[in-house]
């Protein structure tokens, strides 16, 4: 009986994922951005706020394993960038300056402080655009996942929308192939189909604009080196050279190269990624 009582006490004491609140932030150019806000009741008053920025055409719920885990102890904000997820799909604004400004306006509108900005894929560039435009005063840390940060060596050019044999893929076919190719470990067909449909909400023209930010690679490098906040750079081997250079030359940066995972490495192995992020938060960010 005593063992059962202790077990129940442990279960009751163990924090559970908090209920998510859907919010909409109106930007200065009239676009409604959808954000998920969760975990505020569980967070200590001085705990950092984790703000997740997803990649090219992706919805915020790609980070669900991280939202569920970290909202037990932190306030977590996950953003649907303009044209993605449940946010508005405007005709304009698919450039780095506007996307960086959107992040700033979410942070300002929700009165966030001590922010750990966590960007994945295109979200890396959007996060660095935020730093370049607004500095790091609101930040407690910066986490950049699997994209170039402008260091050497430069990444290989992206593939075009062609299938083996040269046939040009339709936008829908290309997006379906892109989504499947993000994972090294098998994912449920229902998840892949849902994710593909979410990505197709971004119009093809807007998606193409997002892949052609009109700045040199040095823009991103200058941004990441401009911050004195702790930086965590988690990448696959294709960016190992950049990770090595960043670790060697940026006093506040640490890097991790993970093998055997796909581009969405935090979905392929959420336990490993979450442990890495949790360790970084405790060692480098906690007051």
KEVEXVEX-681840 format. One record per residue (C-alpha): residue in one letter; x, y, z. Coordinates in steps of 0.02 Angstrom, whole numbers, plus 50000, padded with zeros to 5 digits. Each point is the difference from the previous one (the first is absolute). Example, Ala and Ser with C-alpha at 12.3 -4.5 7.8 and 13.67 -1.06 7.14 Angstrom:
A, 50615, 49775, 50390
S, 50069, 50172, 49967
//
This chain:
X, 50000, 50000, 50000
X, 50140, 50121, 50044
X, 50081, 49963, 49832
X, 49839, 50038, 49907
X, 49977, 50161, 50100
X, 50177, 50057, 49958
X, 49971, 49957, 49818
X, 49843, 50106, 49993
X, 50089, 50144, 50085
X, 50137, 49992, 49870
X, 49873, 49996, 49859
X, 49907, 50149, 50070
X, 50161, 50098, 50024
X, 50067, 49966, 49827
X, 49964, 50149, 49885
X, 49884, 49969, 49853
X, 49997, 50091, 49833
X, 49905, 50162, 50021
X, 49845, 50046, 49901
X, 50044, 50100, 49844
X, 49925, 50170, 49964
X, 49979, 50053, 49819
X, 50037, 50184, 49975
X, 50006, 50117, 49851
X, 50123, 50144, 49990
X, 49964, 50140, 49876
X, 50156, 50065, 49914
X, 50036, 50179, 49951
X, 49954, 49959, 49819
X, 49832, 49924, 50047
X, 50038, 49813, 50000
X, 49930, 49886, 50136
X, 50133, 49880, 50062
X, 49944, 49844, 50090
X, 50101, 49950, 50153
X, 49980, 49861, 50127
X, 50032, 50057, 50178
X, 50020, 49863, 50130
X, 50079, 49967, 50168
X, 49995, 50173, 50079
X, 49919, 49932, 50159
X, 50139, 49871, 50021
X, 50146, 50116, 49971
X, 50102, 50078, 50138
X, 49992, 50191, 50000
X, 50182, 50015, 49944
X, 49998, 49855, 49876
X, 50038, 50037, 49818
X, 49860, 50000, 49871
X, 50029, 49880, 49856
X, 49945, 50067, 49830
X, 50000, 49874, 49858
X, 50007, 50054, 49817
X, 49968, 49861, 49872
X, 50078, 49976, 49829
X, 49948, 50028, 49821
X, 49809, 49987, 49981
X, 49989, 49899, 50162
X, 49866, 50020, 50137
X, 50043, 50029, 50182
X, 49938, 49827, 50050
X, 50154, 49921, 49920
X, 50074, 50042, 50171
X, 49865, 49906, 50097
X, 50123, 49881, 50087
X, 50094, 50153, 50064
X, 49842, 50098, 50045
X, 49936, 49853, 50102
X, 50164, 49973, 50092
X, 50060, 50176, 50036
X, 49830, 50072, 50046
X, 50012, 49895, 50160
X, 50131, 50122, 50064
X, 50008, 50151, 49883
X, 49884, 50117, 49910
X, 50006, 49945, 49818
X, 49948, 50105, 49850
X, 49991, 49919, 49828
X, 49974, 50114, 49851
X, 49913, 49967, 49835
X, 50096, 50122, 49886
X, 49900, 50099, 49874
X, 49932, 49889, 49862
X, 50023, 49844, 50108
X, 49894, 49898, 50119
X, 49849, 50096, 50060
X, 50071, 50173, 49968
X, 49936, 50115, 49865
X, 50063, 49974, 49822
X, 50037, 50176, 49938
X, 50060, 50045, 49827
X, 50161, 50079, 50064
X, 50128, 49991, 50138
X, 50093, 49841, 49954
X, 50170, 50079, 50026
X, 50124, 49987, 50142
X, 49974, 50176, 50066
X, 49812, 49980, 50017
X, 50015, 49826, 50076
X, 50127, 50063, 50126
X, 49884, 50144, 50040
X, 49856, 49878, 50024
X, 50100, 49909, 50134
X, 50037, 50166, 50085
X, 49816, 50047, 49999
X, 49949, 49833, 50077
X, 50129, 50025, 50138
X, 49943, 50180, 50029
X, 49813, 49963, 49991
X, 50011, 49859, 50128
X, 50121, 50101, 50110
X, 50129, 49862, 49996
X, 50166, 50017, 50087
X, 50148, 49884, 50026
X, 49959, 49912, 49836
X, 50088, 49849, 49931
X, 49968, 50013, 49813
X, 50001, 49829, 49918
X, 50001, 49997, 49809
X, 50003, 49849, 49886
X, 50043, 49998, 49814
X, 49933, 50163, 49926
X, 49959, 50047, 50179
X, 50189, 50012, 50028
X, 50009, 50141, 49872
X, 49842, 50083, 50065
X, 50072, 49995, 50176
X, 50166, 50072, 49941
X, 49905, 50135, 49906
X, 49916, 50044, 50164
X, 50170, 50013, 50086
X, 50071, 50104, 49858
X, 49853, 50121, 50005
X, 49964, 50008, 50187
X, 50155, 49941, 50090
X, 49999, 49876, 50143
X, 49935, 50107, 50143
X, 49842, 49894, 50020
X, 50095, 49836, 49982
X, 50072, 49883, 50129
X, 50061, 49877, 49869
X, 49992, 49947, 49819
X, 49975, 49823, 49934
X, 50028, 49970, 49814
X, 49951, 49833, 49924
X, 50067, 49927, 49838
X, 50028, 50144, 49882
X, 50147, 50104, 49944
X, 50053, 50147, 50108
X, 50108, 50076, 49864
X, 50160, 49917, 50060
X, 50116, 49903, 49887
X, 49985, 49885, 49909
X, 49848, 50055, 49902
X, 49862, 49868, 49984
X, 49968, 49913, 49835
X, 49868, 50074, 49886
X, 49822, 49940, 50027
X, 49921, 49881, 49877
X, 49871, 50064, 49877
X, 49823, 49933, 49979
X, 50048, 49856, 49887
X, 49965, 49815, 50020
X, 50125, 49866, 49949
X, 49999, 50000, 49811
X, 49977, 50188, 49987
X, 49811, 50017, 50014
X, 49955, 50161, 50089
X, 49899, 49968, 50157
X, 49843, 50096, 50038
X, 50007, 50106, 50157
X, 49891, 49875, 50093
X, 50112, 49854, 49947
X, 50157, 50094, 50049
X, 49931, 50044, 50171
X, 49947, 49821, 50033
X, 50175, 49940, 49954
X, 50080, 50137, 50104
X, 49899, 49953, 50154
X, 50041, 49815, 49982
X, 50184, 50042, 49978
X, 50012, 50096, 50164
X, 50001, 49843, 50104
X, 50127, 49861, 50015
X, 49890, 49895, 50114
X, 49830, 49937, 49940
X, 49853, 50113, 50040
X, 49815, 49955, 49993
X, 49918, 50030, 49833
X, 49862, 50100, 50085
X, 50131, 50117, 50074
X, 50090, 50022, 49834
X, 49837, 50033, 49908
X, 49942, 50126, 50130
X, 50167, 50089, 49995
X, 50000, 50006, 49810
X, 49826, 50077, 49997
X, 50055, 50129, 50127
X, 50151, 50046, 49895
X, 49894, 50020, 49844
X, 49905, 50140, 50086
X, 50149, 50112, 49956
X, 49973, 50056, 49818
X, 50133, 49942, 49878
X, 50054, 50178, 49958
X, 50022, 50042, 50185
X, 50093, 49837, 50030
X, 50120, 50042, 49859
X, 50029, 50175, 50070
X, 50043, 49927, 50170
X, 50140, 49899, 49920
X, 50078, 50154, 49919
X, 50039, 50126, 50137
X, 50098, 50136, 49908
X, 50152, 50014, 50114
X, 50177, 49927, 49994
X, 50051, 49858, 50117
X, 50101, 50125, 50100
X, 49836, 50076, 50063
X, 49962, 49845, 50103
X, 50178, 49980, 50061
X, 50006, 50180, 50060
X, 49835, 49974, 50089
X, 50053, 49845, 50096
X, 50167, 50077, 50049
X, 49914, 50161, 50057
X, 49919, 49915, 50150
X, 50087, 49971, 50165
X, 49858, 49889, 50062
X, 50029, 49811, 50013
X, 49977, 49915, 49831
X, 49962, 49817, 49969
X, 50024, 49939, 49821
X, 49932, 49824, 49968
X, 50027, 49931, 49826
X, 50023, 49845, 49894
X, 50171, 49957, 49926
X, 49969, 50106, 49845
X, 50027, 50154, 50110
X, 50141, 49926, 50105
X, 50129, 50117, 49923
X, 49896, 50152, 50043
X, 49973, 49933, 50176
X, 50187, 49978, 50024
X, 50038, 50177, 49943
X, 49861, 50074, 50106
X, 50059, 49910, 50155
X, 50179, 50054, 49968
X, 49964, 50184, 49972
X, 49841, 50043, 50098
X, 50038, 50012, 50186
X, 49818, 49970, 50052
X, 49960, 49859, 49878
X, 49998, 49814, 50023
X, 49956, 49875, 49865
X, 49937, 49823, 49980
X, 50009, 49894, 49842
X, 49876, 49856, 49997
X, 50009, 49856, 49878
X, 49866, 49880, 49942
X, 49858, 50125, 50009
X, 49904, 50100, 49871
X, 49979, 50186, 49978
X, 49859, 49999, 50129
X, 50120, 49922, 50124
X, 49896, 50056, 50150
X, 49857, 49893, 49934
X, 50108, 49852, 49950
X, 50075, 49990, 50174
X, 49904, 50116, 50117
X, 50072, 49925, 50158
X, 50179, 50037, 49947
X, 49961, 50175, 49940
X, 49897, 50042, 50153
X, 50139, 49939, 50115
X, 50127, 50107, 49905
X, 49890, 50154, 50011
X, 49958, 49971, 50183
X, 50185, 49985, 50042
X, 50039, 50161, 49906
X, 49862, 50093, 50091
X, 50062, 49944, 50171
X, 50186, 50029, 49968
X, 49999, 50156, 49892
X, 49835, 50091, 50019
X, 49930, 49977, 50175
X, 50027, 50150, 50113
//
